[in-house]
Amino acid sequence: MFKHVKDMEYTVHVDRPDPRFAVLLLEQFGGGNGELKAAMQYFSQSLGCNDPKIRDLLQDIAAEELSHLEMVGEALAMLIGGVDTVPRDFAANHMALLGGGPLLINSGGEPWTANYVNSNGDIYTDLSSNAGAELRAKLIYERLLQQTDDAGVKDMIRFLLSREESHNFSFMQAIKTLKGTGVNKDFRDSDFSKKYMNMSTGQGDSRGPWNQGSGTSYESDPNLRYGGPAQYGKEPPPAGAREVAPGYNDHTRNNPGYNQPQPPQQ
């Protein structure tokens, strides 16, 4: 059961109407990185999550994202201002004509769509997607902060920006507890899963932890060595305990009571 608490998480203050900024702020109401997208994504993921701790995390943050949607919507309504009379050059004509409140569209007028929601049924994949989503939302709020001089609106945006940072931190910490599980397991074709292909030519090839160390091999000229049809050969044996074994059942990997079959001892 859901309950609406009339006291908002943050009390929204708007100094004066600003229809131009209202159109920009729509990005966080009905946009691809906005608050509704986040709430629907985390809630949808929670329904397919069999880890009770991660499920609780997803539902807690999903609920807070709905409160952020309410905050942004309240700010939008105040930024639009009165619509009893609408000037011809009104910057938010579509909102004024279609109800006087925020619409589920982005700043370019595109309607919100469920295509924004990423829910894959693999906890590691979903949490990684969520961490990135929080950073994208934070970036948009940082840019919105530069587009208004309204002290009340700026304070609200700073609050929301800080909560995006908090959610990103929570997701990143949760990911650390899932190392070696789900999609983070190594694929059985281990020879190619630890190989970096240098696919550019000329000066400026760079080296770093992404292409050296941790068991990674570096191919300086992959076209010379692998040009033509791929020759994988026979499937190699498991390279270690973290590698996905034969007979792995994708439909049961999130079941906490499921015992993963172990590869036969060599």
C-alpha positions as CSV (number, residue, x, y, z in Angstrom):
1,M,0.0,0.0,0.0
2,F,1.3,3.4,-0.9
3,K,0.6,6.5,1.1
4,H,0.9,10.1,0.1
5,V,2.4,12.3,2.8
6,K,1.4,15.9,2.2
7,D,4.5,17.3,3.7
8,M,7.0,17.3,0.9
9,E,10.6,16.1,1.2
10,Y,11.7,19.6,0.3
11,T,9.4,22.7,0.4
12,V,9.6,24.3,-3.0
13,H,10.0,28.1,-3.2
14,V,9.8,30.0,-6.5
15,D,10.5,33.7,-6.4
16,R,8.6,34.6,-9.6
17,P,7.2,32.9,-12.7
18,D,9.7,32.0,-15.4
19,P,8.0,30.1,-18.3
20,R,11.3,29.9,-20.2
21,F,13.0,28.0,-17.4
22,A,9.9,25.9,-16.9
23,V,10.4,24.4,-20.4
24,L,14.0,23.5,-19.5
25,L,13.0,22.0,-16.2
26,L,10.5,19.7,-18.0
27,E,13.6,17.6,-18.8
28,Q,13.6,16.3,-15.2
29,F,9.8,15.8,-15.2
30,G,9.1,13.8,-18.4
31,G,12.6,13.4,-19.8
32,G,14.8,10.3,-20.4
33,N,16.9,11.0,-17.3
34,G,14.2,12.6,-15.2
35,E,12.5,11.7,-11.9
36,L,9.6,9.7,-13.3
37,K,12.0,7.5,-15.4
38,A,14.1,6.8,-12.3
39,A,11.1,5.9,-10.1
40,M,9.6,3.6,-12.8
41,Q,13.0,2.0,-13.5
42,Y,13.9,1.2,-9.9
43,F,10.4,0.0,-9.0
44,S,10.2,-2.2,-12.1
45,Q,13.6,-3.7,-11.3
46,S,12.6,-4.4,-7.7
47,L,9.7,-6.6,-8.8
48,G,12.1,-9.0,-10.5
49,C,14.7,-8.9,-7.8
50,N,14.9,-11.9,-5.5
51,D,17.7,-10.5,-3.3
52,P,15.7,-9.0,-0.3
53,K,18.4,-6.4,0.5
54,I,18.7,-5.1,-3.0
55,R,15.0,-5.2,-3.5
56,D,14.6,-3.0,-0.4
57,L,17.2,-0.6,-1.7
58,L,15.5,-0.3,-5.1
59,Q,12.1,0.3,-3.5
60,D,13.4,2.9,-1.1
61,I,15.0,5.0,-3.8
62,A,12.0,4.5,-6.2
63,A,9.7,6.0,-3.5
64,E,12.0,8.9,-3.0
65,E,12.2,9.5,-6.8
66,L,8.4,9.9,-6.8
67,S,8.8,12.6,-4.1
68,H,11.3,14.3,-6.4
69,L,8.8,14.2,-9.2
70,E,6.3,15.9,-7.0
71,M,8.8,18.6,-6.1
72,V,9.8,19.3,-9.8
73,G,6.1,19.3,-10.7
74,E,5.2,21.9,-8.0
75,A,8.1,24.0,-9.2
76,L,7.0,23.8,-12.8
77,A,3.4,24.9,-11.9
78,M,4.7,27.9,-10.1
79,L,7.2,28.8,-12.8
80,I,4.5,28.7,-15.4
81,G,2.4,31.2,-13.4
82,G,-1.2,32.2,-14.1
83,V,-2.6,31.1,-17.4
84,D,-6.0,33.0,-17.3
85,T,-4.5,35.2,-20.0
86,V,-1.6,33.8,-22.1
87,P,0.6,36.2,-24.2
88,R,1.3,35.3,-27.8
89,D,5.0,35.0,-27.0
90,F,4.5,32.9,-23.9
91,A,7.5,30.6,-23.6
92,A,5.5,27.6,-22.3
93,N,2.5,27.8,-24.6
94,H,2.0,24.1,-24.8
95,M,1.7,23.8,-21.0
96,A,-0.6,26.8,-20.7
97,L,-2.9,25.6,-23.4
98,L,-3.1,22.0,-22.3
99,G,-3.9,22.5,-18.6
100,G,-1.7,25.1,-17.0
101,G,0.5,22.5,-15.4
102,P,3.5,20.3,-16.2
103,L,3.1,17.7,-19.0
104,L,4.9,14.4,-19.2
105,I,7.2,15.5,-21.9
106,N,10.8,16.5,-22.1
107,S,12.2,20.0,-22.8
108,G,11.9,19.3,-26.5
109,G,8.2,18.4,-26.3
110,E,8.7,14.6,-26.7
111,P,6.3,12.6,-24.6
112,W,7.5,10.3,-21.8
113,T,7.9,6.7,-22.9
114,A,8.5,3.4,-21.1
115,N,11.4,3.0,-23.5
116,Y,13.4,5.2,-21.1
117,V,13.2,2.4,-18.5
118,N,16.0,-0.2,-18.3
119,S,15.1,-3.3,-16.4
120,N,17.1,-6.4,-17.4
121,G,16.5,-9.0,-14.6
122,D,20.2,-9.2,-13.7
123,I,21.0,-7.3,-10.5
124,Y,24.5,-6.4,-11.4
125,T,23.4,-5.0,-14.8
126,D,20.5,-3.1,-13.3
127,L,22.5,-1.5,-10.5
128,S,25.2,-0.5,-13.0
129,S,22.6,1.1,-15.2
130,N,21.1,2.9,-12.2
131,A,24.5,4.4,-11.1
132,G,24.9,5.8,-14.6
133,A,21.3,7.2,-14.6
134,E,22.0,9.1,-11.4
135,L,25.1,10.7,-12.8
136,R,23.2,11.7,-16.0
137,A,20.5,13.3,-13.9
138,K,23.1,15.0,-11.7
139,L,24.7,16.5,-14.9
140,I,21.3,17.8,-16.1
141,Y,20.7,19.5,-12.7
142,E,24.2,21.0,-12.9
143,R,23.4,22.5,-16.3
144,L,19.9,23.7,-15.1
145,L,21.6,25.4,-12.2
146,Q,23.3,27.7,-14.7
147,Q,20.0,28.6,-16.4
148,T,18.2,30.4,-13.6
149,D,18.8,33.2,-11.1
150,D,15.8,32.3,-9.0
151,A,17.2,31.7,-5.5
152,G,14.4,29.3,-4.4
153,V,14.7,27.3,-7.6
154,K,18.5,27.1,-7.3
155,D,18.2,25.9,-3.7
156,M,15.8,23.1,-4.8
157,I,18.1,22.1,-7.6
158,R,21.0,21.9,-5.3
159,F,19.0,19.6,-3.0
160,L,18.0,17.3,-5.9
161,L,21.6,17.3,-7.2
162,S,22.8,16.2,-3.8
163,R,20.3,13.4,-3.7
164,E,21.4,12.2,-7.1
165,E,24.9,12.0,-5.6
166,S,23.6,10.0,-2.6
167,H,21.7,7.5,-4.8
168,N,24.7,7.0,-7.1
169,F,26.8,6.3,-4.0
170,S,24.3,3.7,-2.7
171,F,24.1,1.9,-6.0
172,M,27.9,1.9,-6.3
173,Q,28.3,0.4,-2.8
174,A,25.6,-2.2,-3.6
175,I,27.5,-3.2,-6.8
176,K,30.6,-4.0,-4.7
177,T,28.6,-6.6,-2.8
178,L,27.8,-8.4,-6.1
179,K,31.2,-8.9,-7.5
180,G,31.5,-12.2,-9.4
181,T,27.7,-12.7,-9.6
182,G,25.2,-12.5,-12.4
183,V,26.5,-10.9,-15.5
184,N,29.8,-10.0,-13.7
185,K,30.8,-13.7,-13.9
186,D,33.5,-14.3,-16.6
187,F,32.3,-15.7,-19.9
188,R,33.8,-19.1,-20.8
189,D,35.7,-17.8,-23.8
190,S,38.3,-16.5,-21.4
191,D,41.1,-16.0,-24.0
192,F,39.2,-13.2,-25.5
193,S,37.5,-11.8,-22.4
194,K,40.8,-10.6,-21.1
195,K,42.2,-9.2,-24.3
196,Y,42.5,-5.5,-25.3
197,M,42.4,-4.9,-29.1
198,N,44.3,-1.7,-30.3
199,M,41.9,-0.7,-33.1
200,S,43.5,2.6,-33.9
201,T,46.6,3.5,-35.9
202,G,49.2,6.3,-35.7
203,Q,50.7,8.1,-32.8
204,G,49.0,8.4,-29.5
205,D,48.2,4.8,-28.4
206,S,47.7,5.0,-24.7
207,R,48.2,2.4,-22.0
208,G,46.5,2.2,-18.6
209,P,44.7,-0.1,-16.2
210,W,42.0,-0.6,-18.9
211,N,44.5,-2.4,-21.2
212,Q,47.3,-3.7,-19.0
213,G,47.6,-5.6,-15.8
214,S,44.9,-7.8,-14.1
215,G,45.6,-10.6,-16.5
216,T,44.9,-8.5,-19.6
217,S,46.9,-9.1,-22.8
218,Y,47.4,-6.3,-25.3
219,E,47.2,-6.9,-29.1
220,S,49.0,-4.1,-30.8
221,D,47.9,-5.2,-34.3
222,P,44.8,-7.4,-34.0
223,N,44.1,-7.1,-37.7
224,L,47.4,-8.9,-38.5
225,R,46.7,-11.7,-36.1
226,Y,42.9,-12.1,-36.3
227,G,42.0,-10.7,-39.7
228,G,39.4,-12.9,-41.4
229,P,36.8,-15.2,-39.9
230,A,37.2,-15.6,-36.2
231,Q,38.8,-18.9,-35.1
232,Y,37.6,-19.7,-31.6
233,G,38.4,-23.4,-31.7
234,K,36.9,-25.7,-29.1
235,E,35.2,-24.2,-26.0
236,P,38.0,-24.0,-23.4
237,P,37.5,-25.4,-19.9
238,P,36.6,-23.1,-17.0
239,A,39.4,-20.7,-16.1
240,G,38.4,-20.3,-12.5
241,A,35.7,-20.4,-9.9
242,R,34.2,-17.1,-11.0
243,E,33.7,-18.3,-14.6
244,V,30.2,-19.4,-15.8
245,A,30.1,-23.2,-15.9
246,P,28.4,-25.4,-18.5
247,G,24.7,-25.9,-17.8
248,Y,24.3,-22.4,-16.3
249,N,20.6,-21.6,-16.0
250,D,19.9,-17.9,-16.6
251,H,16.3,-18.2,-15.3
252,T,17.4,-19.1,-11.8
253,R,20.4,-17.0,-11.1
254,N,18.6,-14.4,-9.0
255,N,17.0,-17.1,-6.8
256,P,18.8,-16.9,-3.4
257,G,17.8,-20.6,-2.8
258,Y,19.3,-21.9,-6.0
259,N,22.6,-23.8,-5.8
260,Q,24.8,-23.1,-8.8
261,P,26.1,-26.3,-10.3
262,Q,29.9,-26.6,-9.8
263,P,32.1,-27.6,-12.7
264,P,33.6,-31.1,-12.5
265,Q,37.0,-31.4,-10.9
266,Q,39.9,-31.8,-13.3
